[in-house]
Amino acid sequence: MEDSTANEKIELVLRQTDYSPEVAREKLKECNGDHLLVVKAYLGITEKKAPPISSLNQEIYRQLRKKLDSNMRDYRVRVEKGQEKRII
């Protein structure tokens, strides 16, 4: 990692946390230079994992529901704007 990039990342971590420069440097080394992971770890934010798929049918219905919900949300927005499609 370049020295100027490393210093910028250390400064960013220092602004977002109450770490000292030495601790920030250590945390960046632990996270392979990823400043976002350092800040997320400081704030206690964990990565959300997708729920496991127990069957193919559940995944199919989940995808269908997601698509239908998306289409209905778009339709409601168009209706509110007065741009609904007219069927003649």
N, C-alpha and C positions, 0 to 999 in steps of 0.2 A: 504494500500500500504506500502510495506516495506520501511524503511528509506533509505537504499542504492539505491533502485530502484527509489525512489522519487528524491533523490539527482541527480542521473544520468539523469532523465528526465528534471529536472530543469536546469542542466548544458547544456543539448542539446538545450533546448528552449533559453537559454541565448546566445549560440553560433549562433543560427539562427535568433535571433531578437535583438532589442536593449532594451528589457525589463530589469527592475531591478529584482533582485532575489525575492523580495516581490510580484511584479506584475506577474512574471512568476508562482509563487506558486498559486496566486489567479486564474490566467487563467487556470492552470492545474486543480484546484478544479472545476471551471466552466465546463470544458470539461471532467470531471470524470477521470482525469489522462491520457487522450489521448494526448500525445505530438504532434502527427501529426495534430490533429485538431487545436491545439493552433498555430502551425506554419502556417497552411493553412489559418486560420482566420487572422493572422498578414499580410500575403501576399495578402489577398483578394481573395483567391481561393475558389470558390463555387462548390458544387457538381452538376454535370450535371444530369438532370433527363431525362429518356427516353421519347420520344414523346408518347403521349397517342395513343392507338390503337382505331381507329374509327370503324373498321369493321374486321370481320374474314378474308375476302378476302384480305384486305390490308396486314394483318399479313402474310398470306400464300405467297403472292407475294414478300413481303419483305424478308422472309426466303429463298425463291427460288433464288432471286437476290443475296442475300448474299452468298449462296452456289455456284452459277454459277460464281460469281466474284472470289471467293476463288479458285475454280478449274482452271479458266483461268489464274490466277496469278501463280499457281503452274505449269501449263503447260508451260507458258512462261519461267519460271525459268529452267525447264527441257530442253527446246529447246535451251536456251542460253548455257547450259552445255553440249549439244550434247547428251542428254539422252532421246530424244523423243521416244515414242513407235512406232515401225514399224508394220504396218498391212500388213500381207502377204496373 
